[in-house]
Amino acid sequence: MQEKNYIRIAYFTGQPSSLDPFHGFDPDSYTLITACHDSLTYIGKDGEIKPLLATSWKRLSPTCFSFILREGVKFHNLEDFNAEAVVLTLQAQINPENKSPTGLGILSSIKEVEKVSEYEVNIYTHFPDSMLPYRMAIFSAIVPPQLLKEKGVDYFKDKPVGTGPFIFESMQKGKEIVLRANENYWGGKPKVFGLRFLCLPSQYWTEGIKQEKVDLMYGVQDLQIPLLRTEKNLYIQSQLSTFSHWFLLASKGPLLDKRVRLAMNLAIDNTMIARFHSHGNSIPQRSIATEGQFGYNPYLQIYQYDPEKALELLKEAGFEEGFTLKGIVADHSASLVQMIAAYLEDINITLEYEIIP
C-alpha cells in the first residue's frame, strides 16, 4: 500500500506497554485497544451508557445483570462474535493466573459469567454492583473465543484481534504501529484507509508536521501551540477533553483529616494555573469526572483560592507547622506540579516528588 493511504499520527512518545485488553491498562494502550476492539457498551458524549456489542441489558437480581448481544458480528479472524466469546474473554480477565490488572482491579466485582443462549449472557457479581454496565463500557474489549482457547491471553500482547473498526496490520516496536480499516465493520466502514501511529518523542512532533512526515498530532503540548499557529497549511482544533490532572492521596497521616485536604484545595489557585500554565487551554476542574464523563456534576463549586482559610484549617487540625508529602508524578505533569508545590509551600506543606516517564 502507498504511504499516502495511511494517516500518520504523532500520538505516542514511546512503545505502548501492551496492545491487548488483558495487560494494557494505560491510556496509550487503550487508544489501540479501542481501535481494534469493541466493548459490550460505551459511554456517549452525554455521559450516558449506550449499546455496542450488547444491544440491551437489565438487572435480574442485586448481583446479576443480563446482556443481550448483537448478532451478525465477525472478529477480524472471521470467527463469530457470540456469548462464548464474552464468557471466555471475561473469565480470562478475572482469572488470577493471567495477572490482568483490569481483571484484578476494575472487573474484580465479577464472580461468574454464564452463557444463557447464543446471544445472551448473565454476569454475576460478588456484591451488588450498579456500575457494571459502565465498567463494561471501557474494560470489556472482547477477543475471538477459539483463538483465545488455542493461544492464551499472551498471544494478544503484540497481535490484537477484535471486532473493532480497525485491523492490526504490523508493528515495529518503538517506531510505529500500523492499523488498516475494517471494511466489513458492523458499525460502518471507517472513512480512512489506515492509521500509522508513530512512536516519536514529543519534541520532534512539530518538526515532523513541518517536514510533512506527520499528518496529525494529538495532545499537542501547550507551549507548541503558539508556534504552530504561525505555520501555513495547518489546521489546529481545540476542544474540551476528558484529560485532567489530579492527585491520588494516600489515606494516612495528615491526609486522613478532611480539614487538611480542604486546606490543600484552598491553597491552590486553580484559575491562575489554568490561565498561565496551559496558556488558556484548560479550565479549573470541579471533580475527578469531567464534562461528558459519568459522574460529572455541573453544580459543584470550584474551590476558591483562600490561603488564609487554608492556614486556619491546618491550625485547627494540629498541623500549623506543616508537614512533607512524598509522591510520584508523570513527566507530562511535571511543570504543573512545580506550580502546585509552590502554592503548598505557602501553607507550610512541602511536596517532594519523583518524575517518571
N, C-alpha and C positions, 0 to 999 in steps of 0.2 A: 504494500500500500504506500502511496505517496505521503511524504511528511506533512504536506499541507492539509491532508484529510483529518488530521488529529489536532485538537486544540491543546496547545502546550501550556500547562498550568504551573505557575510557581506557587506552591501551596505548602510543601514540606521542606523543612530545613535539614532534615536527615531521614534515615530509613525508619518508617513506622515499625513499631515493635512486633506487630503481627497483623495478618490480613484476614484472620478468621474470627468468628464470634465467640469462640471458646477462650481465647487467650488475649484478644485485643480489647483493651479497656480504656485506652487513652483517646483523646479527640481525633488525632491523626489517623489512627487505625479505624475508628468508626466512620470516618469520611469514606474510606474504601469499602468497609463492610456494608454500609447502607447503599452504596452504588451498585454492589454486586448481589445484595440480598434484599429480601422483603421480610418484614416482621408481621405478626398477626394483626397489629393495629398501628396507627400512627397518631401523632398529636398535630392538629390543624393550627392554622395561624391564630385562631381564636382561643387556643389553649384547650379545646375540647378533643376528646378521643374520637378517632374516625376508623372505619373499617379498612383493612388492607388484605392480608391473606385470610383473615377471618371476616366474614360478612356480617355477623351478628354475634352477640354474647349475652348471657344472662346468669344471674346468680341463682343456683339451685338450693344452696344452704349457706350458712355463715362461712363454711370452709370449702365451698365447691363452686367453680364457675364452669359453665358450658360454653364452648366456642363452636359455631358453625363455620365451616371452612369453604373457601372459594373453589369452585370446580373448574376444570379445564386449564389449569396452570401447569407449565412444564419447567423443570430445572434446566440449567444450561447444558447438562449432560443428557437431556431428554428424558430423565426419569419423571414420573408423575408426582405432583405435589398432592399429598393426601394426609389423612390422620396419622398414618405410620410415620411420616416424615416429622410431624410435630412431636409425637410421642418420643421418638428416638433422639431428636435434637435436644429437647428439654431434659430428658433423662440423662443425656450425656453432660449437659450443663451442670446438673446438680450432683453428679457422681463425684464424690470426693477424690477418687483416684485420678481424675482428669485435671484436678487443681485449677479449675476455671475461676478466675476472680469474679466473674459475673455470677456463676452458679453458687459460689460460696458466699457471695455478698448480696447483690440486688435481688437475685432469684432464690435466695435461701429459704424463703417462706414456702416454696413449693415442696410438697410431700410426695405427690404421685401424679402421673399423667396417664390417663386412661383413654383408649380408643373405644368410642361408642359405636361408630359406624365409619364408613369410608371417608366421610367428610364431617365428622363431629368428634370432638374430644372433650373430656372433663378434666379440669385441673384442680386437684385437691391441695389445700394448704395446711400447714401446721397450726395455724391460728387464723381468725378472720382477717382477711387482707383486702380491704376495699380498693387498694392501689394496684391490684394485679393487672387490670386492663391497661393501666398506664405503664407498668413495668414491661408489659408485652410490646408496647409501642417502640421501645428503644432497645430492649435486650432479648428479643425473641427471634433474631435472624435464623431462618430455617435452612438446613442443608439437606442434600439428597440422602434418603434412607439407606439405599443399597451401598452407595459409596461410603457412607459413614460406617456401616457394618463391616465392609471389606477392608477399609484403610485406617479407620480410627480417627480421633479428633486431630492428631498431629499432622495428618496429611494436608489439612486445610490451612495451615500456618502460612504457606507460601503459594497455595493454589486455591483461592476462594472459588466456591461453586454454589450459586444460589438461584433464585428466581428473579433477580433484580433487573433493572433496565440496562445494565452494562455487564459485559462478559470479560473476565480476566483473560488477557492475551499474553503478556510477558512481563518480566521484571529483571532489571539489573540492579542488584542490591546497592543501596547508597547512591544510585544515579537516577533511575526512573522506573515508574510502574505504568504499564500501558493497558487500557481498557478499550473495548470496542462496543458499539451499540448492539443491544439485543434486538434484532429486527422482528423477533416474534414475541416481544414482551407483551404480556396480557394487558398491561395498562396503556399500551400505545407505543409505537416506535419512537425512540429518542430523536430529537431534532438535529443531533450532531452525529458524525460518523464514529468518532472515538475521542478518548481523553488520554493525554500523555502527562502524567503527574511527575514533575521534576523534583528531585531531591537536591535542593540548592540552598546554601547559606543565604539568609535574607539580605545580607549586604550586597549580593550580586543580582537581586531581582530587578532593580531599577535599570542596571546596565543591560540586563537580558531583554527588557522591554525596548530600550533604545536601539539595541542591535538586532531587533526583530527575531530574537531567539526564544522569546517568551510571548505568548498571546494574551495571557490573563494572569493577573496577580490577585490573590485572595488574602485578606487580612494584612493590608499594607501598613507598615509602621507609620505612626503619626508624623514623625519627622520627615518622612519621604514625600508626603502629600504636597507640600508647597513646591517642591522641586518638580514633581510630576505634572503639576498644573501648568508649568511653563513649556511642556513638551507638546508639539503638534501631533495630531492624529491619535491622541489618547483619549479614551472615554473613562472618566472617573465617576463611580457611583457610590454614594454614601447612604446607608440606611440603618435603622435601629437594629442591632443584632442581639442575640441571646448571650453573647460573650460578656462576662463580667469578672471583676476582681473581688475576692472576698477571703477572709481568714477562716480557717478551721481551728477553733480554740479547744485546747485540752480542758476537760472538766476536772481540774485540780488546782490546788494552791489559790492564789488571789482570784483566779478566773471563776472559781466556784461562786463568788459573791456577785449577785446581779448588779449591785451598785458599781462595782469595778468595770464590768462590761459596758454599762451605760456611760460611765465616765470616759472610757476609751472612744466610744462613738461621738460623744460631745466634744472631745478634744481634737477631732479631725475635721477640717473644713472641706467637706466633700464638694461643695460648689466651686471653691477655688481650685481644687485639684482637677475637677472636670474641665474647667476653663483653660488652665495653663498646661497641665501635664499632657493632655490629649489634643492640645491646640483647638479646643472647641468641638472635638469629635466624640465626646461622651457626655453623659448626664449622670447626676447623682443617683444612687441606687436606693430603692425603698426596701428591698428584701433580697434574699438569695434568688428567688424567682423573678425573672424579668418579663416585660410585656410580651404576651403571646405564649408564655410558658404556664404549665399547670401550677396553680398556687399563687399566681400574681394577684396582688390586691392594690388597685389604683388609689384606694382611700387611705392607705398607710402614709403617715407623715415622714418626710425626710428629716433625719436628725439635724438640728440647727447647731451651728458652731457656737459653743459656750464653754471655753476653757475654765472660767471661774467656777461655774457649776460643777465641772468635772473635778476640780481640786476639792471642792466641798464634799462631793460624793466619796472620793478616796479617803478623806479625813474621817468621814462617818464610818467607813468600812475598816479603818485602822491601818491604812496604807499611805498615810500622809508623806512618809519619807520615800515612797515609791518602791519599785522592785524591777527585776530584769526578766524579760521573756526571751526564750530562745526558740528558733524555728528554721524552716527551710522555705525557699521561695523560687519559683520558676524564673528562668533568665528573662523572659519577656515581661515580667512584672517587677524586675529589679529596680528600675528608676522610680516606679510608683512607690515601692516600699521605702525607698530613701526619703521620700517626702513624708510618708506616714510616720516613719521613725522620728523625724524632726518634730512633728506635731506631738507625738507621745512624750518626747524628751521634755517638752514644756510642762508636762504634769508629772515629771519625775519617773516616768516609765522608760526603761532602756530596752530597746529592741535589738537583739543580736540575731543575725540570720546568716545562713549559708545559701549561696546561689547555686542552683543546679540546672543543667540543660533541660 
